[in-house]
Structure formats: C-alpha cells, structure tokens
C-alpha cells in the first residue's frame, strides 16, 4: 500500500506542476520552464508532465488502494500548488 501512496503522491506533484504550464501554453502565453518560456515549450512540458502523472497514477493501482491513492494524490498536489501560488518561479509575478 505504501507504494500506492508514494506513486500517487508523485502523480499529484507532476500533475499540479504540469497544469499551469499546459494552460499557459495553449493560451499562447509565456511562462518559464526549464526548456524556455515559449508557449510551445510550455505545451510540451505540460503534456509530458500530465502523461507522467497518469503513468504514476496507473502504477498506484487506485482501484485496489482507493484511500491510499487519493491521500497520496491530494498530499502531492498541495505543495506544488502552494509553490505556484507563491509565485516563486522567476517571471511569474508582474
């Protein structure tokens, strides 16, 4: 069960980080990534993050361990959401 929690936690981190990159990319807005700030780089980084999050969640077997997977996912999303909300990434705040 601890593997399910750990993989779901990682899925939460990845998905919460991928979401703003993907949405900024499809809105054709610049947003910093390790690959640059272009919308194309953001779409690709966001898509890759969402795909990896899906693979991690698939490996967590949420059907077999629904409580552990949900807990791990929720706890994984929170720190990344707080990170993005704080605007710690260079160039996010005006």
KEGU-705791 format. One record per residue: residue in three letters; x, y, z of N, C-alpha, C, O, CB in turn. Coordinates in nm, 4 decimals, m for minus. Glycine has a CB too. Layout:
N
+------+----------+----------+----------+----------+----------+----------+----------+----------+----------+----------+----------+----------+----------+----------+----------+
: type :       nx :       ny :       nz :      cax :      cay :      caz :       cx :       cy :       cz :       ox :       oy :       oz :      cbx :      cby :      cbz :
+------+----------+----------+----------+----------+----------+----------+----------+----------+----------+----------+----------+----------+----------+----------+----------+
:  ALA :        X :        Y :        Z :        X :        Y :        Z :        X :        Y :        Z :        X :        Y :        Z :        X :        Y :        Z :
...
+------+----------+----------+----------+----------+----------+----------+----------+----------+----------+----------+----------+----------+----------+----------+----------+
***
This chain:
94
+------+----------+----------+----------+----------+----------+----------+----------+----------+----------+----------+----------+----------+----------+----------+----------+
: type :       nx :       ny :       nz :      cax :      cay :      caz :       cx :       cy :       cz :       ox :       oy :       oz :      cbx :      cby :      cbz :
+------+----------+----------+----------+----------+----------+----------+----------+----------+----------+----------+----------+----------+----------+----------+----------+
:  UNK :   0.0814 :  m0.1197 :   0.0000 :   0.0000 :   0.0000 :   0.0000 :   0.0864 :   0.1270 :   0.0000 :   0.0474 :   0.2281 :  m0.0585 :  m0.0929 :  m0.0007 :   0.1205 :
:  UNK :   0.2021 :   0.1223 :   0.0646 :   0.2867 :   0.2425 :   0.0678 :   0.3340 :   0.2800 :  m0.0717 :   0.3580 :   0.3976 :  m0.0992 :   0.4075 :   0.2208 :   0.1596 :
:  UNK :   0.3482 :   0.1794 :  m0.1622 :   0.3870 :   0.2111 :  m0.2998 :   0.2769 :   0.2909 :  m0.3695 :   0.3047 :   0.3816 :  m0.4480 :   0.4174 :   0.0819 :  m0.3787 :
:  UNK :   0.1508 :   0.2559 :  m0.3396 :   0.0381 :   0.3284 :  m0.3990 :   0.0377 :   0.4735 :  m0.3522 :   0.0158 :   0.5651 :  m0.4316 :  m0.0957 :   0.2603 :  m0.3629 :
:  UNK :   0.0617 :   0.4936 :  m0.2243 :   0.0642 :   0.6299 :  m0.1704 :   0.1791 :   0.7095 :  m0.2320 :   0.1615 :   0.8251 :  m0.2705 :   0.0774 :   0.6273 :  m0.0164 :
:  UNK :   0.2955 :   0.6478 :  m0.2410 :   0.4125 :   0.7156 :  m0.2968 :   0.3938 :   0.7502 :  m0.4448 :   0.4239 :   0.8620 :  m0.4866 :   0.5363 :   0.6285 :  m0.2794 :
:  UNK :   0.3444 :   0.6553 :  m0.5232 :   0.3229 :   0.6824 :  m0.6661 :   0.2132 :   0.7862 :  m0.6870 :   0.2241 :   0.8706 :  m0.7760 :   0.2870 :   0.5531 :  m0.7402 :
:  UNK :   0.1084 :   0.7808 :  m0.6065 :   0.0012 :   0.8802 :  m0.6184 :   0.0516 :   1.0182 :  m0.5764 :   0.0132 :   1.1188 :  m0.6361 :  m0.1208 :   0.8393 :  m0.5323 :
:  UNK :   0.1376 :   1.0237 :  m0.4738 :   0.1987 :   1.1499 :  m0.4323 :   0.2789 :   1.2100 :  m0.5481 :   0.2669 :   1.3288 :  m0.5781 :   0.2897 :   1.1286 :  m0.3086 :
:  UNK :   0.3600 :   1.1272 :  m0.6118 :   0.4390 :   1.1730 :  m0.7260 :   0.3486 :   1.2178 :  m0.8406 :   0.3773 :   1.3170 :  m0.9074 :   0.5336 :   1.0620 :  m0.7736 :
:  UNK :   0.2401 :   1.1452 :  m0.8631 :   0.1441 :   1.1840 :  m0.9672 :   0.0829 :   1.3198 :  m0.9353 :   0.0641 :   1.4016 :  m1.0253 :   0.0331 :   1.0776 :  m0.9813 :
:  UNK :   0.0520 :   1.3447 :  m0.8095 :  m0.0032 :   1.4732 :  m0.7695 :   0.0939 :   1.5871 :  m0.7918 :   0.0563 :   1.6931 :  m0.8420 :  m0.0437 :   1.4692 :  m0.6255 :
:  UNK :   0.2204 :   1.5649 :  m0.7540 :   0.3227 :   1.6670 :  m0.7775 :   0.3362 :   1.6979 :  m0.9259 :   0.3366 :   1.8142 :  m0.9663 :   0.4575 :   1.6217 :  m0.7211 :
:  UNK :   0.3474 :   1.5928 :  m1.0065 :   0.3663 :   1.6115 :  m1.1503 :   0.2464 :   1.6803 :  m1.2150 :   0.2632 :   1.7720 :  m1.2954 :   0.3911 :   1.4773 :  m1.2177 :
:  UNK :   0.1262 :   1.6365 :  m1.1801 :   0.0055 :   1.6938 :  m1.2411 :  m0.0130 :   1.8396 :  m1.2014 :  m0.0480 :   1.9231 :  m1.2847 :  m0.1182 :   1.6130 :  m1.2009 :
:  UNK :   0.0107 :   1.8703 :  m1.0731 :  m0.0058 :   2.0080 :  m1.0276 :   0.0976 :   2.1004 :  m1.0909 :   0.0704 :   2.2188 :  m1.1108 :   0.0042 :   2.0149 :  m0.8755 :
:  UNK :   0.2145 :   2.0486 :  m1.1226 :   0.3155 :   2.1293 :  m1.1900 :   0.2866 :   2.1403 :  m1.3398 :   0.3121 :   2.2444 :  m1.4005 :   0.4547 :   2.0696 :  m1.1674 :
:  UNK :   0.2344 :   2.0356 :  m1.3983 :   0.2088 :   2.0345 :  m1.5424 :   0.0916 :   2.1246 :  m1.5806 :   0.0927 :   2.1864 :  m1.6870 :   0.1817 :   1.8924 :  m1.5893 :
:  UNK :  m0.0080 :   2.1321 :  m1.4951 :  m0.1296 :   2.2058 :  m1.5283 :  m0.1039 :   2.3522 :  m1.5667 :  m0.1504 :   2.3941 :  m1.6727 :  m0.2244 :   2.2006 :  m1.4117 :
:  UNK :  m0.0321 :   2.4324 :  m1.4859 :  m0.0122 :   2.5718 :  m1.5279 :   0.0708 :   2.5851 :  m1.6551 :   0.0479 :   2.6761 :  m1.7348 :   0.0544 :   2.6494 :  m1.4171 :
:  UNK :   0.1665 :   2.4955 :  m1.6746 :   0.2475 :   2.5023 :  m1.7970 :   0.1615 :   2.4716 :  m1.9194 :   0.1702 :   2.5405 :  m2.0211 :   0.3668 :   2.4037 :  m1.7892 :
:  UNK :   0.0797 :   2.3695 :  m1.9092 :  m0.0049 :   2.3327 :  m2.0219 :  m0.1066 :   2.4433 :  m2.0527 :  m0.1259 :   2.4792 :  m2.1689 :  m0.0772 :   2.2003 :  m1.9930 :
:  UNK :  m0.1713 :   2.4970 :  m1.9489 :  m0.2726 :   2.6001 :  m1.9740 :  m0.2104 :   2.7292 :  m2.0274 :  m0.2690 :   2.7935 :  m2.1145 :  m0.3504 :   2.6295 :  m1.8458 :
:  UNK :  m0.0947 :   2.7679 :  m1.9779 :  m0.0277 :   2.8870 :  m2.0326 :   0.0134 :   2.8618 :  m2.1780 :   0.0047 :   2.9511 :  m2.2623 :   0.0970 :   2.9245 :  m1.9467 :
:  UNK :   0.0571 :   2.7421 :  m2.2054 :   0.0988 :   2.7090 :  m2.3414 :  m0.0153 :   2.7146 :  m2.4409 :  m0.0008 :   2.7722 :  m2.5488 :   0.1605 :   2.5724 :  m2.3443 :
:  UNK :  m0.1300 :   2.6550 :  m2.4058 :  m0.2416 :   2.6550 :  m2.5008 :  m0.3073 :   2.7919 :  m2.5111 :  m0.3799 :   2.8193 :  m2.6067 :  m0.3453 :   2.5514 :  m2.4602 :
:  UNK :  m0.2818 :   2.8788 :  m2.4117 :  m0.3305 :   3.0161 :  m2.4188 :  m0.2307 :   3.1074 :  m2.4902 :  m0.2513 :   3.2284 :  m2.4995 :  m0.3588 :   3.0690 :  m2.2784 :
:  UNK :  m0.1223 :   3.0478 :  m2.5404 :  m0.0161 :   3.1199 :  m2.6124 :   0.0477 :   3.2289 :  m2.5269 :   0.0820 :   3.3362 :  m2.5766 :  m0.0720 :   3.1816 :  m2.7401 :
:  UNK :   0.0634 :   3.1999 :  m2.3971 :   0.1294 :   3.2934 :  m2.3065 :   0.2665 :   3.2381 :  m2.2688 :   0.2875 :   3.1169 :  m2.2657 :   0.0432 :   3.3185 :  m2.1795 :
:  UNK :   0.3586 :   3.3285 :  m2.2406 :   0.4928 :   3.2883 :  m2.1989 :   0.4905 :   3.2547 :  m2.0502 :   0.4243 :   3.3217 :  m1.9709 :   0.5969 :   3.4005 :  m2.2289 :
:  UNK :   0.5638 :   3.1501 :  m2.0141 :   0.5725 :   3.1056 :  m1.8752 :   0.7025 :   3.0274 :  m1.8630 :   0.7307 :   2.9437 :  m1.9488 :   0.4471 :   3.0181 :  m1.8327 :
:  UNK :   0.7811 :   3.0510 :  m1.7616 :   0.9132 :   2.9870 :  m1.7549 :   0.9084 :   2.8368 :  m1.7289 :   0.8370 :   2.7893 :  m1.6406 :   0.9946 :   3.0520 :  m1.6479 :
:  UNK :   0.9860 :   2.7640 :  m1.8080 :   1.0109 :   2.6219 :  m1.7858 :   1.1616 :   2.6014 :  m1.7960 :   1.2352 :   2.6944 :  m1.8293 :   0.9324 :   2.5312 :  m1.8895 :
:  UNK :   1.2064 :   2.4824 :  m1.7681 :   1.3492 :   2.4536 :  m1.7835 :   1.3878 :   2.4499 :  m1.9311 :   1.5064 :   2.4529 :  m1.9639 :   1.3850 :   2.3200 :  m1.7159 :
:  UNK :   1.2894 :   2.4433 :  m2.0198 :   1.3149 :   2.4372 :  m2.1638 :   1.2977 :   2.5714 :  m2.2321 :   1.3127 :   2.5802 :  m2.3539 :   1.2236 :   2.3365 :  m2.2281 :
:  UNK :   1.2668 :   2.6754 :  m2.1576 :   1.2452 :   2.8075 :  m2.2144 :   1.1110 :   2.8629 :  m2.1709 :   1.0435 :   2.8049 :  m2.0858 :   1.2537 :   2.8026 :  m2.3666 :
:  UNK :   1.0729 :   2.9746 :  m2.2290 :   0.9477 :   3.0382 :  m2.1886 :   0.8429 :   3.0409 :  m2.2988 :   0.7364 :   3.0999 :  m2.2803 :   0.9748 :   3.1780 :  m2.1429 :
:  UNK :   0.8697 :   2.9797 :  m2.4108 :   0.7760 :   2.9873 :  m2.5232 :   0.6500 :   2.9049 :  m2.4954 :   0.6538 :   2.8089 :  m2.4185 :   0.8437 :   2.9384 :  m2.6526 :
:  UNK :   0.5394 :   2.9425 :  m2.5579 :   0.4176 :   2.8634 :  m2.5427 :   0.4349 :   2.7176 :  m2.5876 :   0.3784 :   2.6268 :  m2.5267 :   0.3055 :   2.9276 :  m2.6212 :
:  UNK :   0.5121 :   2.6958 :  m2.6929 :   0.5343 :   2.5595 :  m2.7396 :   0.6075 :   2.4761 :  m2.6345 :   0.5722 :   2.3607 :  m2.6101 :   0.6135 :   2.5606 :  m2.8702 :
:  UNK :   0.7094 :   2.5353 :  m2.5728 :   0.7820 :   2.4641 :  m2.4670 :   0.6900 :   2.4326 :  m2.3499 :   0.7019 :   2.3271 :  m2.2875 :   0.9021 :   2.5471 :  m2.4186 :
:  UNK :   0.5985 :   2.5239 :  m2.3202 :   0.5043 :   2.5010 :  m2.2108 :   0.4038 :   2.3916 :  m2.2431 :   0.3722 :   2.3091 :  m2.1573 :   0.4310 :   2.6289 :  m2.1777 :
:  UNK :   0.3541 :   2.3901 :  m2.3642 :   0.2612 :   2.2831 :  m2.4028 :   0.3304 :   2.1476 :  m2.3926 :   0.2747 :   2.0524 :  m2.3380 :   0.2077 :   2.3056 :  m2.5467 :
:  UNK :   0.4518 :   2.1397 :  m2.4454 :   0.5235 :   2.0124 :  m2.4420 :   0.5592 :   1.9700 :  m2.2995 :   0.5452 :   1.8528 :  m2.2643 :   0.6498 :   2.0219 :  m2.5258 :
:  UNK :   0.6048 :   2.0640 :  m2.2182 :   0.6386 :   2.0321 :  m2.0793 :   0.5136 :   1.9936 :  m2.0004 :   0.5162 :   1.8993 :  m1.9213 :   0.7089 :   2.1515 :  m2.0123 :
:  UNK :   0.4057 :   2.0658 :  m2.0218 :   0.2803 :   2.0338 :  m1.9539 :   0.2250 :   1.8994 :  m1.9962 :   0.1803 :   1.8212 :  m1.9124 :   0.1778 :   2.1411 :  m1.9803 :
:  UNK :   0.2277 :   1.8721 :  m2.1247 :   0.1785 :   1.7436 :  m2.1747 :   0.2621 :   1.6289 :  m2.1193 :   0.2074 :   1.5271 :  m2.0769 :   0.1803 :   1.7412 :  m2.3285 :
:  UNK :   0.3940 :   1.6446 :  m2.1196 :   0.4820 :   1.5396 :  m2.0670 :   0.4566 :   1.5181 :  m1.9175 :   0.4538 :   1.4042 :  m1.8708 :   0.6306 :   1.5761 :  m2.0914 :
:  UNK :   0.4382 :   1.6260 :  m1.8435 :   0.4098 :   1.6135 :  m1.7005 :   0.2777 :   1.5428 :  m1.6745 :   0.2683 :   1.4596 :  m1.5843 :   0.4082 :   1.7502 :  m1.6355 :
:  UNK :   0.1763 :   1.5754 :  m1.7524 :   0.0471 :   1.5088 :  m1.7360 :   0.0550 :   1.3616 :  m1.7742 :  m0.0066 :   1.2770 :  m1.7092 :  m0.0593 :   1.5787 :  m1.8200 :
:  UNK :   0.1307 :   1.3306 :  m1.8796 :   0.1471 :   1.1906 :  m1.9199 :   0.2212 :   1.1114 :  m1.8113 :   0.1825 :   0.9992 :  m1.7787 :   0.2236 :   1.1817 :  m2.0545 :
:  UNK :   0.3268 :   1.1699 :  m1.7560 :   0.3996 :   1.1019 :  m1.6482 :   0.3136 :   1.0872 :  m1.5230 :   0.3203 :   0.9853 :  m1.4542 :   0.5280 :   1.1783 :  m1.6143 :
:  UNK :   0.2335 :   1.1881 :  m1.4938 :   0.1432 :   1.1793 :  m1.3792 :   0.0425 :   1.0667 :  m1.3993 :   0.0118 :   0.9926 :  m1.3058 :   0.0701 :   1.3131 :  m1.3573 :
:  UNK :  m0.0082 :   1.0541 :  m1.5198 :  m0.1012 :   0.9451 :  m1.5493 :  m0.0373 :   0.8082 :  m1.5335 :  m0.0991 :   0.7156 :  m1.4811 :  m0.1550 :   0.9595 :  m1.6893 :
:  UNK :   0.0864 :   0.7960 :  m1.5787 :   0.1573 :   0.6686 :  m1.5629 :   0.1819 :   0.6358 :  m1.4159 :   0.1671 :   0.5210 :  m1.3738 :   0.2905 :   0.6725 :  m1.6381 :
:  UNK :   0.2194 :   0.7369 :  m1.3385 :   0.2401 :   0.7146 :  m1.1948 :   0.1098 :   0.6750 :  m1.1265 :   0.1078 :   0.5857 :  m1.0419 :   0.2980 :   0.8407 :  m1.1285 :
:  UNK :   0.0019 :   0.7415 :  m1.1633 :  m0.1275 :   0.7091 :  m1.1032 :  m0.1729 :   0.5693 :  m1.1445 :  m0.2313 :   0.4963 :  m1.0644 :  m0.2332 :   0.8134 :  m1.1435 :
:  UNK :  m0.1465 :   0.5332 :  m1.2675 :  m0.1785 :   0.3974 :  m1.3129 :  m0.1011 :   0.2941 :  m1.2315 :  m0.1556 :   0.1901 :  m1.1945 :  m0.1468 :   0.3814 :  m1.4633 :
:  UNK :   0.0261 :   0.3229 :  m1.2036 :   0.1078 :   0.2324 :  m1.1237 :   0.0663 :   0.2268 :  m0.9779 :   0.0997 :   0.1314 :  m0.9076 :   0.2510 :   0.2728 :  m1.1326 :
:  UNK :  m0.0063 :   0.3283 :  m0.9313 :  m0.0517 :   0.3308 :  m0.7922 :  m0.1702 :   0.2375 :  m0.7688 :  m0.2064 :   0.2117 :  m0.6540 :  m0.0894 :   0.4727 :  m0.7522 :
:  UNK :  m0.2307 :   0.1870 :  m0.8751 :  m0.3466 :   0.0973 :  m0.8663 :  m0.4567 :   0.1577 :  m0.7787 :  m0.4887 :   0.1029 :  m0.6732 :  m0.3040 :  m0.0398 :  m0.8103 :
:  UNK :  m0.5144 :   0.2697 :  m0.8215 :  m0.6146 :   0.3358 :  m0.7382 :  m0.7406 :   0.2518 :  m0.7149 :  m0.8146 :   0.2773 :  m0.6199 :  m0.6531 :   0.4665 :  m0.8010 :
:  UNK :  m0.7658 :   0.1528 :  m0.7995 :  m0.8828 :   0.0675 :  m0.7783 :  m0.8579 :  m0.0270 :  m0.6607 :  m0.9485 :  m0.0546 :  m0.5822 :  m0.9161 :  m0.0132 :  m0.9067 :
:  UNK :  m0.7351 :  m0.0759 :  m0.6494 :  m0.7002 :  m0.1662 :  m0.5394 :  m0.6803 :  m0.0925 :  m0.4081 :  m0.7125 :  m0.1454 :  m0.3017 :  m0.5748 :  m0.2433 :  m0.5734 :
:  UNK :  m0.6278 :   0.0288 :  m0.4145 :  m0.5975 :   0.1078 :  m0.2951 :  m0.6583 :   0.2472 :  m0.3085 :  m0.5844 :   0.3452 :  m0.3179 :  m0.4442 :   0.1172 :  m0.2727 :
:  UNK :  m0.7910 :   0.2585 :  m0.3096 :  m0.8519 :   0.3898 :  m0.3345 :  m0.8195 :   0.4938 :  m0.2278 :  m0.7939 :   0.6097 :  m0.2604 :  m1.0009 :   0.3750 :  m0.3446 :
:  UNK :  m0.8202 :   0.4547 :  m0.1030 :  m0.7920 :   0.5504 :   0.0037 :  m0.6485 :   0.5994 :   0.0000 :  m0.6229 :   0.7194 :   0.0101 :  m0.8211 :   0.4884 :   0.1382 :
:  UNK :  m0.5543 :   0.5062 :  m0.0144 :  m0.4129 :   0.5432 :  m0.0191 :  m0.3790 :   0.6267 :  m0.1408 :  m0.3012 :   0.7217 :  m0.1319 :  m0.3269 :   0.4197 :  m0.0175 :
:  UNK :  m0.4374 :   0.5914 :  m0.2551 :  m0.4107 :   0.6673 :  m0.3780 :  m0.4682 :   0.8081 :  m0.3682 :  m0.4037 :   0.9044 :  m0.4097 :  m0.4696 :   0.5947 :  m0.5004 :
:  UNK :  m0.5880 :   0.8208 :  m0.3141 :  m0.6489 :   0.9526 :  m0.3004 :  m0.5703 :   1.0386 :  m0.2019 :  m0.5483 :   1.1573 :  m0.2262 :  m0.7947 :   0.9396 :  m0.2550 :
:  UNK :  m0.5286 :   0.9792 :  m0.0920 :  m0.4498 :   1.0521 :   0.0066 :  m0.3169 :   1.0981 :  m0.0534 :  m0.2792 :   1.2145 :  m0.0393 :  m0.4250 :   0.9646 :   0.1304 :
:  UNK :  m0.2470 :   1.0083 :  m0.1192 :  m0.1195 :   1.0443 :  m0.1808 :  m0.1344 :   1.1519 :  m0.2864 :  m0.0529 :   1.2438 :  m0.2942 :  m0.0554 :   0.9227 :  m0.2418 :
:  UNK :  m0.2379 :   1.1409 :  m0.3673 :  m0.2626 :   1.2393 :  m0.4726 :  m0.2903 :   1.3775 :  m0.4131 :  m0.2333 :   1.4773 :  m0.4574 :  m0.3806 :   1.1949 :  m0.5606 :
:  UNK :  m0.3769 :   1.3828 :  m0.3138 :  m0.4121 :   1.5103 :  m0.2513 :  m0.2925 :   1.5743 :  m0.1818 :  m0.2722 :   1.6953 :  m0.1911 :  m0.5251 :   1.4904 :  m0.1514 :
:  UNK :  m0.2137 :   1.4933 :  m0.1125 :  m0.0965 :   1.5458 :  m0.0422 :   0.0121 :   1.5859 :  m0.1421 :   0.0915 :   1.6754 :  m0.1132 :  m0.0417 :   1.4413 :   0.0576 :
:  UNK :   0.0171 :   1.5220 :  m0.2577 :   0.1142 :   1.5578 :  m0.3606 :   0.0803 :   1.6873 :  m0.4324 :   0.1698 :   1.7633 :  m0.4692 :   0.1250 :   1.4471 :  m0.4604 :
:  UNK :  m0.0473 :   1.7127 :  m0.4524 :  m0.0903 :   1.8338 :  m0.5221 :  m0.0638 :   1.9574 :  m0.4373 :  m0.0251 :   2.0615 :  m0.4904 :  m0.2390 :   1.8254 :  m0.5579 :
:  UNK :  m0.0838 :   1.9475 :  m0.3082 :  m0.0773 :   2.0649 :  m0.2212 :   0.0560 :   2.1401 :  m0.2250 :   0.0542 :   2.2614 :  m0.2458 :  m0.1050 :   2.0232 :  m0.0812 :
:  UNK :   0.1722 :   2.0749 :  m0.2062 :   0.2961 :   2.1553 :  m0.2061 :   0.3256 :   2.2227 :  m0.3399 :   0.3772 :   2.3344 :  m0.3426 :   0.4133 :   2.0679 :  m0.1685 :
:  UNK :   0.2935 :   2.1563 :  m0.4503 :   0.3191 :   2.2179 :  m0.5804 :   0.2215 :   2.3330 :  m0.6047 :   0.2591 :   2.4347 :  m0.6630 :   0.3079 :   2.1130 :  m0.6936 :
:  UNK :   0.0988 :   2.3181 :  m0.5611 :   0.0019 :   2.4267 :  m0.5754 :   0.0443 :   2.5474 :  m0.4934 :   0.0347 :   2.6609 :  m0.5400 :  m0.1381 :   2.3803 :  m0.5329 :
:  UNK :   0.0910 :   2.5235 :  m0.3719 :   0.1396 :   2.6337 :  m0.2882 :   0.2623 :   2.6998 :  m0.3496 :   0.2770 :   2.8219 :  m0.3433 :   0.1725 :   2.5834 :  m0.1474 :
:  UNK :   0.3494 :   2.6203 :  m0.4082 :   0.4685 :   2.6737 :  m0.4749 :   0.4290 :   2.7678 :  m0.5876 :   0.4811 :   2.8790 :  m0.5972 :   0.5559 :   2.5595 :  m0.5293 :
:  UNK :   0.3368 :   2.7237 :  m0.6734 :   0.2953 :   2.8087 :  m0.7850 :   0.2154 :   2.9298 :  m0.7362 :   0.2265 :   3.0384 :  m0.7930 :   0.2119 :   2.7277 :  m0.8851 :
:  UNK :   0.1362 :   2.9114 :  m0.6326 :   0.0571 :   3.0233 :  m0.5797 :   0.1470 :   3.1298 :  m0.5190 :   0.1139 :   3.2483 :  m0.5234 :  m0.0432 :   2.9737 :  m0.4748 :
:  UNK :   0.2588 :   3.0900 :  m0.4632 :   0.3511 :   3.1861 :  m0.4032 :   0.4291 :   3.2635 :  m0.5093 :   0.4915 :   3.3648 :  m0.4778 :   0.4478 :   3.1145 :  m0.3099 :
:  UNK :   0.4265 :   3.2173 :  m0.6345 :   0.4961 :   3.2875 :  m0.7413 :   0.6459 :   3.2798 :  m0.7292 :   0.7153 :   3.3757 :  m0.7629 :   0.4544 :   3.4296 :  m0.7441 :
:  UNK :   0.6974 :   3.1692 :  m0.6824 :   0.8411 :   3.1546 :  m0.6612 :   0.9169 :   3.1391 :  m0.7931 :   1.0394 :   3.1516 :  m0.7948 :   0.8687 :   3.0350 :  m0.5713 :
:  UNK :   0.8480 :   3.1125 :  m0.9015 :   0.9129 :   3.0984 :  m1.0304 :   0.9430 :   3.2365 :  m1.0860 :   0.8565 :   3.3241 :  m1.0842 :   0.8251 :   3.0173 :  m1.1284 :
:  UNK :   1.0619 :   3.2567 :  m1.1341 :   1.1043 :   3.3873 :  m1.1870 :   1.0155 :   3.4253 :  m1.3055 :   0.9935 :   3.3443 :  m1.3955 :   1.2548 :   3.3843 :  m1.2299 :
:  UNK :   0.9662 :   3.5447 :  m1.3052 :   0.8885 :   3.5957 :  m1.4168 :   0.7402 :   3.5728 :  m1.4064 :   0.6664 :   3.6131 :  m1.4963 :   0.9364 :   3.5357 :  m1.5403 :
:  UNK :   0.6926 :   3.5094 :  m1.3000 :   0.5507 :   3.4821 :  m1.2872 :   0.4752 :   3.6081 :  m1.2443 :   0.3698 :   3.6397 :  m1.2995 :   0.5271 :   3.3687 :  m1.1870 :
:  UNK :   0.5289 :   3.6786 :  m1.1470 :   0.4624 :   3.7996 :  m1.0958 :   0.4984 :   3.9199 :  m1.1826 :   0.6065 :   3.9262 :  m1.2410 :   0.5023 :   3.8262 :  m0.9478 :
:  UNK :   0.4070 :   4.0132 :  m1.1895 :   0.4308 :   4.1363 :  m1.2674 :   0.5215 :   4.2303 :  m1.1933 :   0.5525 :   4.3385 :  m1.2432 :   0.2993 :   4.2069 :  m1.2997 :
+------+----------+----------+----------+----------+----------+----------+----------+----------+----------+----------+----------+----------+----------+----------+----------+
***
